[in-house]
Amino acid sequence: MIRKHFTEQTAIFFSVAKWVFLSSVVGVIIGAVVTLFLNILEYSEDSRSLLPFHYYYILPFALVLTVWLVKTFAPSAEGHGTEKVISAVHKSDGKIDISVIPVKLLATVLSIFAGASVGKEGPGAQIGAGVASALSDLFKFSKQDRKKLVICGISAGFATVFGTPVAGAIFGVEVLIIGVILYDVLLPSFIAGFAAFTTAQLLGIQYTYYNLHFYQNISLDMTLILKVVLAAVFFGIVSDIVITAVSSTEKIIKKIKLNTYMKAFIGGTLIVILTLIFGEEYIGLGLETIHNTITPDPLYAVDVHWYTFILKTLFTSLSLGAGGSGGIITPIFYIGATSGHAFGSIVSPEHLVLFSALGFVSVLSATTNTPIASTIMAVELFGIDIAHYAAIAAVISFLLSGHRSIFSSQILAMKKSEMLSVKIGEEVENISTSLEDNEMNKINRLKDRLHIKREILKQRKRPKKD
């Protein structure tokens, strides 16, 4: 018995030591590579002022070039990054073509420079996963080890871009399967995330955090809790709109019988026209608008309209559908924060900043099915005061978004309601839902009763014959 126990503990010790070492090395390398990506992206945005005209005028040409780069050199770099990584983990044991790294970096920088409404988190995760896959191939790791290392790469990429190492690590693990966290890769993901985040900070990357308590007092209040529940329902609806808009726009554009490059050019031109009509705040990363909703400056107030989140959804759907390369998470942050601002301005103006912050994390939770990572992110970004409200809003909005996701390759491992019949183990894009048989029987019986009551009322209303 003692020998068996000693053997077990020794094996676990060596396994832990192995993954502490591997995830640390991978985290440092990914932190450095993703830092390079972030620095190039920042430099490109700063270079916009060198153009003799509005930078977004070049968007149609940039989208054409982006589509050509991806189709020619790395077709798997298409789209918003995270989706392709999830698919690679589930279908290819984490195998990712090394060409994805430079192509995704260049295509994303080009798209954001020209004003496409896309983000940087997805590409960061895809670059991180690509680096992990390349290292696995270089050192001839087994398929199982490569898969675990690629998941570490996802977490490291997110942690580096988010600036939230714990939430980034959890997000990389939670986003793969709806309702399941892969505990066997939890420790390596945490270590890779911390290593990447620390490396990025040492290399000069600065992150933005928000002290919510500075702007308003947040205390435990039953009335406020009820408003948060109501807000969570609203955020669930907003998330459903975002998922529908992005997926439907992509499908519609694919069905148009035109050359791919022509569709990219027309899509870019349409975004330019919309920008001239509605303004520049809906293109690019939109970080300034996010900052203004969460840390409003009374001296330099910027108007955030009630329909801002709707327009951002439109711009993002068109940008991705037309071939723009970049992530979806930053636009989701924008949509969440501005929808929270719209809700707060109507329901609770005295807690406007709180609802903007709750929208920021709740729409992320609902669109990506990551309530735990989103709650932790709220604490890391906004402070511990928001924790209980964020948890309520993130979980409710996650449930109300249904069995859907912005990432169609996610695997479903849970039902969000016992009243629904859903096939577990399928990809989200293949899921169909219906009421359970017993629930259908209840509804049919209720319909029969209502029908009988209506017939009785009709009989009573008929005039009696003399």
C-alpha angles and dihedrals in degrees: 000000000000091000091050091049092048091049091051094049092046092051092049091048093054091045091052091046091050094053095042088057097042096045092046093053093043091047093053093048093047091046089056095046095046089046088057089052092050093048093050089048092051092047091050092051091049089051093062090089090066091069116096091222139035107303094226091065088081093054096101091053092042092054091050090051091046092052090049093050093050097042093046103042110017119009090178089065090070120120130008102333105235093068092059093047093052089050091049092052094050099039109024105032089251095306108157126176110247090224087072091075101064095030094051091046094050096040093050094047090049093049096048093042089057093047106261111161097241136117141237103228097077094051089046090055092045092049090048092049090046091053091049091049092049092051090049091054092045093055094035097238120182120263091254093051091045091053092051092046092050090052087052087052091055091051093045092050093050093044091052095050098036095046087220107107098184096044090042092053093046091045091055090054099036097048095065100067126021108236098009134087115199100231094184090067097037097096095046090047092052092048094045090048094050092044092050093045093049092047091052091051092049089051091055106265111149123203132206119234127178127222099208092181089064092063101041144357112259113193134159105277127165093212090051091048090056090050089050090053089051090048090051090056089051092049090051089055091046090051091051089052091050094049092047094046096049096045095041094048091051092050093047093050091048090054093054107105099228135110111280092238092049090052090051091051094047091046091051091048091051090052090051090052091048090049091054089051102042105022140254097283092088098058131073122015095323094211092147092059091048090050092049094053094050101034105028115193111210091203094055103027117179119202116242108192125212089246096048094103091051093054092046089053089053094048092047094047091051093045094053095037092052092054105271114157118225145082132296098213099080092051087048089054089050093047092046096048095046094044088051089050090052092049094046094049089058104035105027116006091173088064097041095130092048093055092046089055092045091051089050093061101027097058087047089052094049100042095045100030093236108128096154096050090044093053092049090048090055090056094046094047103033107022138255094289091076096048102100094042092046092051092053094046096043095051097043093048089046091055095043095052087071129214092326136104143185084234106063093191094065113119117232115228101163143041116237091209132027088217092067131079109222129163109238120217097036128119113259093245090060098046122115121183132205137163118276114259093250090051091049089051090052091050092047091050090050090050090051091051092049090048091052091048091050090051091050091050091049090051091051093049094053112101114251117244117239 
